[in-house]
């Protein structure tokens, strides 16, 4: 009955949409239209999953494109006859923000080049996020062999996939919006980089937000900016139990983008009414009709053109549909291609360590330490908790929290349908009026599985293609398709930290992903088959969740080198994870594991009936489940969190590793700036998307003021 009601509600919207098509549709039953509409959407979801699994299993080099290499020479390239003032390379968080802001100035002519293609209604479904990591929407970056980390990965190489789409990484990432800790930015500025301290950058964070998430520290947020923030439109009781378990240990529930920075919080994400809202949607959708802004997807920049005499950037050489083109910039070239691709492009253009470039016969235009100071967050994924079918005689489950009933749909895309607040999830029993505190269940008959099914915990583990889920997403923008499965985000200071302030050293991610959906679903992590079979195969078909421990401030530093002078060959990436002399990184992750294990001993955690899976990692079988085992497991099961920064580091003149100055100008080269995570000289306490948006907004202000003096 519930499904029929939902289809009936959907019927009118589809029928109205169909009425604008050709007359032949008039002879088709409206019910058939609805069925076809939902089935087409389901087929598209399944197609994305199948394609990603196939792509991952074949490990094709998505960095490579088919083009004749003699066309790399700018003298053989096709001139782009349009004139531009600014050329922006990369449409991620920073690049899209800069393109929008610069094109607000009518006299500025702006070209935005992006190697990837446009998003689709399927890529914008949040639940599709894991599959995007093994698709053509991702740069397939792989590290070189690691001896101290990535030991459970194929060839001991970690996967570092980054977004390749209009919107950059924001089109494929986990949508998690985290500003970072104020101390991060104060450390950034303390080296003499005026304008980048917390008080200087905080206004950008606030003004760019359109914050509709729940339980916010309202004085610290803003309505009306381009970046819509909300909570995932689907969650489970895991959230409530975890928060109460944390409270037993004195860990508070917080708005981690507010004043309190230690504790656990509900994820604040860049979705809008349950749909991914990338930089392309935030900044480009409202600007692409401007006559002074040209946006070219599927356009891969091969080289920045720089005069050898004046050391001025004059334009770029780029590849589009198998042909190379030259575009000229009268004012500046701005690189916002991400910490890996920006560094790669700088070195191909003659900006980098002199010895390395000369070895590859690349003329050196600026001897700078590009590619060094490589930093990345590591995430330990080996804390998997399985929910037992029966674990007691009486269970108290908090009622399922609702999310943002005030959010209505106003756009008119093909799959955008209007919100009906009278509809509820069919598989959730709503509490009666006056009884919202707790719902009591008797477990004497061992009926916990049906209880968890009713509350949707299983939804994080099944393929989200049931009719109810699809209709719920298309009509109300709610349900399991609107989430990646992330329940909570935490920032903790462990006992290992020596910092005297409330400064977190680990992050915590509580996710319904148990990594047990089959080996083919883990290609994006590069996990070997024997490791999957030993650790996660025994968990297949079981319910549960994973608590990831994220190393926020690694001491280890890596580097990025050119493989050769061919711009279509990927760079050599050596992150040097877990190589610091005193093993501080390993010990910090270990301290984070102890925090989680302590949480697992609380009364509220035990009420979940969740127990730690003790399947040992191959290579660590000789240890008991003690600190020796965990240290071994950390080196095997820590994966890249894909938060790379520092490869074109900002610094003062005396900083030998500095590539750009505080105004983002590349040292020794005129009319060339870098504005993305490459420039960040410190580690940020959290994902970098918010920081990159801030850099883009800040950069646009700096550039505009420089040219409108």
SVG drawing of the C-alpha trace seen along z (x, -y; Angstrom):
<svg xmlns="http://www.w3.org/2000/svg" viewBox="-4 -52 75 68">
<polyline fill="none" stroke="black" stroke-width="0.4" points="0.0,0.0 2.8,-2.4 4.5,-1.9 1.2,-2.5 0.7,-5.8 4.2,-7.0 3.8,-6.0 0.5,-7.8 2.1,-10.9 4.9,-10.7 2.4,-10.0 1.1,-13.6 4.7,-15.0 5.7,-12.6 2.5,-13.0 2.8,-16.8 6.4,-16.5 5.3,-14.0 2.6,-16.4 5.3,-18.7 6.7,-16.0 5.3,-14.8 1.7,-13.8 2.5,-10.1 2.8,-10.2 -0.9,-10.9 -1.6,-7.3 0.6,-5.9 -0.9,-5.1 0.3,-7.5 1.0,-4.5 3.3,-3.1 5.0,-6.5 5.8,-6.3 7.0,-2.7 9.3,-3.5 10.6,-6.6 11.5,-4.7 12.9,-1.8 15.1,-4.0 16.5,-5.7 17.2,-2.2 18.9,-1.1 21.1,-4.2 22.1,-3.5 22.9,0.1 24.8,-1.0 27.1,-3.3 27.8,-0.5 28.5,2.1 30.7,-0.3 32.7,-1.3 33.3,2.4 34.4,3.3 36.7,0.3 38.3,1.0 38.8,4.7 40.6,3.8 42.7,1.1 42.8,-1.0 45.0,-4.1 42.5,-6.8 45.3,-9.4 46.1,-8.5 44.3,-9.9 44.7,-8.9 46.5,-11.7 49.5,-12.0 52.4,-13.2 53.8,-15.5 50.8,-17.7 52.3,-18.7 54.4,-21.4 52.5,-24.8 53.6,-25.6 51.4,-22.8 48.5,-23.7 45.2,-25.3 45.0,-28.9 42.0,-29.8 41.0,-33.0 39.0,-34.4 40.8,-36.8 40.9,-36.2 42.2,-38.2 42.3,-35.2 42.7,-31.5 41.7,-29.3 42.9,-25.6 40.6,-23.3 37.0,-23.7 37.2,-22.3 36.3,-24.2 38.9,-27.0 38.7,-27.2 34.9,-27.5 34.8,-30.1 37.5,-32.2 35.7,-31.9 32.5,-33.1 33.9,-36.0 36.2,-37.3 33.4,-37.1 31.3,-39.3 33.6,-42.1 32.2,-42.8 35.5,-43.9 37.2,-40.7 37.1,-38.0 37.6,-34.6 38.3,-31.1 37.8,-28.1 39.3,-24.8 38.4,-21.4 39.7,-18.0 36.6,-16.2 33.1,-16.2 29.8,-17.5 28.0,-15.8 24.8,-13.8 21.7,-13.3 23.2,-9.9 26.6,-11.2 24.7,-13.7 23.1,-10.9 25.0,-10.8 24.9,-7.0 26.8,-6.7 29.9,-8.3 31.9,-5.1 31.4,-4.1 32.6,-7.4 36.0,-6.6 36.5,-3.8 35.0,-5.7 36.1,-8.0 35.1,-10.9 38.3,-10.1 42.0,-10.6 43.5,-7.2 46.5,-8.3 48.5,-5.4 51.5,-5.8 54.9,-4.1 55.6,-1.0 55.5,-1.8 57.5,0.1 56.0,-1.3 52.3,-1.7 49.8,-0.4 51.0,3.1 47.5,4.6 47.2,2.9 48.0,4.3 51.8,4.0 51.9,2.1 50.6,-1.0 47.9,-3.3 45.2,-4.7 44.9,-8.5 42.0,-9.0 40.8,-12.7 37.8,-14.1 37.9,-14.6 34.6,-16.4 33.1,-19.8 33.3,-20.7 36.5,-18.8 36.8,-16.8 33.5,-18.3 31.8,-16.2 33.1,-12.9 34.1,-13.4 32.2,-12.5 30.7,-16.0 31.9,-16.5 32.3,-20.2 34.8,-20.9 36.5,-24.3 39.3,-23.0 40.6,-24.3 41.3,-28.0 44.8,-27.0 45.5,-25.5 45.2,-29.0 47.0,-30.8 50.0,-28.4 49.7,-29.1 50.0,-32.9 52.6,-32.7 55.4,-32.2 54.8,-35.8 52.0,-35.0 49.7,-37.9 46.1,-37.6 45.8,-33.8 45.2,-33.7 41.8,-32.6 40.4,-36.0 41.4,-36.9 39.8,-33.8 36.8,-33.3 34.7,-36.0 35.1,-34.0 34.0,-30.8 30.9,-32.5 29.9,-34.5 30.1,-31.6 27.7,-29.4 24.0,-28.9 23.8,-26.9 20.6,-24.9 22.1,-22.0 20.6,-21.2 22.0,-22.0 24.4,-24.7 26.2,-27.3 24.2,-30.0 26.5,-32.9 29.2,-31.1 27.2,-30.5 25.5,-32.4 22.5,-32.1 22.5,-33.2 25.9,-32.2 26.5,-30.0 27.4,-26.8 24.3,-25.1 25.0,-23.1 22.6,-20.5 22.7,-17.1 22.3,-13.9 18.6,-13.3 18.8,-9.8 20.3,-8.4 19.9,-5.5 19.9,-5.0 23.6,-4.3 24.0,-8.1 22.0,-8.4 23.7,-5.5 27.2,-6.7 26.5,-10.2 25.3,-8.8 28.2,-6.5 30.6,-9.4 28.8,-11.4 29.6,-8.7 33.3,-9.5 32.8,-13.2 32.9,-13.7 30.4,-16.3 28.1,-16.7 29.3,-19.7 28.9,-21.8 32.5,-21.1 32.3,-24.2 31.4,-26.3 33.3,-27.4 33.6,-24.0 36.1,-21.9 36.5,-18.7 33.7,-16.2 31.3,-14.5 28.9,-16.1 26.3,-15.3 27.9,-15.5 27.5,-18.9 27.5,-18.2 27.3,-20.0 24.1,-18.5 21.0,-20.5 17.7,-18.9 19.3,-15.5 21.3,-15.9 25.1,-16.5 25.7,-20.2 29.2,-20.5 31.2,-23.6 29.8,-23.5 26.3,-23.8 27.3,-26.3 29.4,-28.7 29.1,-27.9 25.4,-27.2 24.4,-30.8 27.3,-32.2 27.6,-30.3 25.3,-32.6 27.7,-35.5 29.1,-36.7 32.5,-37.2 32.8,-33.6 33.7,-30.7 33.6,-27.2 35.2,-24.3 34.9,-20.8 36.9,-17.9 39.8,-20.3 43.0,-19.1 45.9,-21.6 49.3,-20.2 51.5,-23.1 51.6,-26.7 53.2,-28.9 55.9,-31.1 58.2,-33.5 61.8,-32.4 63.0,-36.1 60.4,-38.0 59.4,-35.0 55.7,-35.9 52.9,-33.4 51.1,-34.1 48.7,-31.3 48.2,-27.5 48.4,-24.6 45.4,-22.3 44.0,-19.1 40.3,-19.0 38.7,-16.2 42.1,-14.9 43.4,-18.2 45.7,-20.7 44.9,-24.4 46.7,-27.5 44.7,-30.0 46.3,-33.3 45.8,-35.2 46.4,-39.0 46.5,-39.2 47.1,-35.9 47.0,-32.1 45.6,-30.7 46.2,-27.0 43.5,-25.3 43.9,-21.8 44.5,-20.2 47.6,-19.4 48.7,-16.6 47.8,-17.9 48.9,-21.5 52.3,-20.4 52.5,-18.1 51.6,-20.9 54.1,-23.4 57.0,-20.9 56.0,-20.2 56.1,-23.9 59.6,-24.3 58.9,-25.3 60.3,-22.8 63.5,-21.4 66.3,-22.2 68.1,-18.9 64.9,-16.9 63.8,-19.0 67.3,-19.0 67.4,-15.3 64.3,-15.1 65.6,-17.8 62.9,-20.3 64.1,-23.9 64.2,-25.3 62.3,-28.6 62.1,-28.7 64.1,-26.5 61.4,-25.9 60.6,-22.9 57.4,-22.0 56.1,-18.5 57.8,-18.5 56.1,-19.0 53.5,-16.4 51.0,-15.9 47.9,-13.7 45.6,-12.4 45.6,-8.6 42.5,-6.8 42.6,-3.5 39.7,-1.3 40.2,1.8 37.7,1.1 34.7,3.0 31.8,3.6 29.2,6.3 25.7,6.0 24.6,9.3 21.2,10.7 20.3,11.1 22.1,9.4 19.8,9.1 16.2,9.0 15.2,5.3 16.2,2.7 15.5,-1.0 15.8,-2.7 15.6,-6.4 13.0,-7.5 14.4,-8.2 15.4,-11.8 13.7,-13.7 15.8,-16.0 14.9,-19.5 11.2,-19.4 11.5,-23.0 13.5,-22.1 11.4,-22.2 12.4,-21.6 12.4,-24.6 14.6,-23.5 13.2,-21.8 15.7,-19.2 14.6,-16.0 14.5,-14.1 13.6,-17.1 10.2,-16.5 8.3,-18.4 8.4,-17.6 5.3,-16.3 5.6,-16.6 2.8,-14.2 4.8,-11.2 6.7,-9.2 9.1,-6.2 7.0,-3.1 9.4,-0.9 9.5,-3.1 6.9,-3.0 6.3,-6.5 5.9,-7.1 2.5,-8.2 2.0,-11.8 3.2,-12.4 5.7,-9.5 8.7,-10.9 11.4,-10.2 12.0,-6.5 10.4,-3.5 10.6,-0.3 11.0,3.1 11.1,6.5 13.8,8.7 12.8,11.9 12.0,13.5 15.2,12.4 13.5,10.0 16.4,7.5 17.0,8.1 13.4,6.9 13.9,4.0 17.0,2.9 15.4,3.4 12.5,1.2 14.9,-1.5 16.9,-1.3 20.3,-0.2 20.4,2.5 19.9,-0.2 23.6,-1.2 24.6,2.3 22.2,3.2 22.3,1.9 19.9,-1.1 17.7,-0.2 14.5,0.8 11.4,-0.9 10.6,-2.6 14.1,-4.0 14.1,-5.4 10.6,-6.9 11.6,-8.4 14.6,-10.0 13.0,-11.2 9.9,-12.6 11.1,-13.7 14.9,-13.7 15.1,-11.5 16.0,-7.9 19.2,-5.9 20.1,-7.3 20.6,-10.7 23.6,-9.6 27.0,-8.0 26.3,-6.1 28.3,-8.5 26.6,-8.9 29.0,-11.0 32.2,-13.0 34.4,-13.5 37.6,-15.4 39.5,-14.1 42.6,-14.9 44.3,-11.6 46.5,-10.8 49.4,-10.7 49.1,-14.4 51.6,-16.8 49.7,-19.9 48.7,-22.1 45.6,-23.4 42.3,-21.8 43.7,-20.8 42.6,-17.5 45.1,-15.0 42.7,-12.4 39.4,-12.5 36.6,-9.9 34.2,-8.8 31.3,-6.6 30.0,-5.0 27.5,-2.2 30.1,-1.0 31.3,2.4 33.4,3.0 31.7,6.3 29.8,5.9 32.3,8.0 35.8,7.6 34.8,5.9 33.4,3.0 36.8,2.2 38.8,1.6 39.0,-2.1 41.0,-1.2 43.4,1.1 43.0,3.8 44.3,7.2 42.0,10.2 43.7,12.3 43.3,9.4 39.6,8.9 39.0,12.7 40.6,12.7 39.2,9.5 35.9,8.7 34.7,11.7 33.6,13.4 31.4,10.3 29.4,10.5 25.7,10.6 26.2,9.2 25.1,5.8 27.3,3.3 29.4,0.2 33.0,-1.0 34.7,-3.6 37.6,-5.1 40.4,-6.8 41.9,-9.7 45.4,-11.0 44.9,-14.8 48.5,-16.1 51.0,-13.7 54.6,-14.2 55.6,-12.2 56.1,-14.1 56.3,-12.8 57.0,-14.1 55.8,-14.1 58.1,-13.8 57.6,-13.7 57.8,-10.2 59.0,-11.8 58.3,-14.8 55.2,-13.4 52.2,-15.4 49.9,-12.4 51.9,-10.2 51.0,-10.4 53.5,-11.7 55.4,-9.5 53.8,-9.9 55.7,-8.9 53.7,-10.0 56.1,-8.3 53.2,-7.5 54.2,-6.5 57.9,-7.1 58.6,-9.7 61.6,-8.8 59.9,-8.5 56.8,-6.7 54.6,-9.5 52.1,-9.0 51.6,-5.3 51.4,-6.0 48.8,-8.8 46.6,-6.4 47.0,-3.8 45.9,-6.3 42.8,-7.0 42.1,-3.3 42.3,-3.1 39.7,-5.9 37.3,-4.0 37.8,-0.7 37.1,-2.7 33.9,-3.9 33.0,-0.3 33.0,0.5 30.3,-2.1 26.8,-1.0 25.1,-2.8 27.5,-1.2 26.8,2.2 23.0,1.6 23.7,1.6 24.8,5.2 27.9,4.3 31.1,6.3 34.5,5.7 35.2,8.1 38.5,9.9 39.5,11.2 43.2,10.7 45.0,8.9 47.3,11.3 50.8,10.4 49.8,9.6 48.5,13.1 51.5,13.6 50.2,10.9 47.4,11.1 44.9,8.2 47.3,6.0 49.2,2.9 51.7,4.9 48.9,6.2 47.3,2.7 50.7,1.2 51.0,3.9 47.4,3.5 47.9,-0.3 50.6,0.2 48.4,2.6 44.9,1.1 45.5,-2.7 44.3,-4.2 44.6,-7.7 41.8,-10.0 42.6,-11.9 43.3,-15.2 46.6,-16.0 48.2,-19.5 51.4,-21.4 53.0,-20.5 53.2,-24.2 53.7,-25.5 53.0,-29.1 55.9,-30.8 58.0,-33.9 61.1,-34.7 63.4,-32.9 61.4,-29.6 63.4,-27.4 60.4,-25.2 58.1,-28.1 56.6,-28.0 54.1,-30.9 54.0,-34.0 51.1,-35.2 49.3,-36.6 49.5,-33.2 52.0,-34.4 54.5,-31.8 57.9,-33.0 60.1,-34.1 57.3,-34.0 55.0,-36.8 51.2,-36.6 51.0,-33.0 49.2,-32.1 48.3,-28.9 45.0,-28.7 44.2,-25.3 45.3,-22.9 48.8,-22.9 49.6,-26.1 48.5,-25.1 51.7,-25.1 50.2,-23.3 47.9,-20.4 44.2,-21.2 42.1,-19.5 39.6,-17.9 38.7,-17.5 40.1,-20.2 37.0,-21.1 35.9,-24.0 39.5,-25.3 39.8,-25.2 36.5,-27.1 38.0,-29.7 41.2,-29.9 39.2,-30.5 37.2,-33.3 40.3,-34.9 42.2,-34.5 39.5,-36.2 39.6,-39.2 43.4,-39.4 43.4,-39.2 40.5,-41.6 42.1,-44.2 45.5,-43.9 43.9,-44.5 41.4,-47.2 43.8,-49.4"/>
</svg>
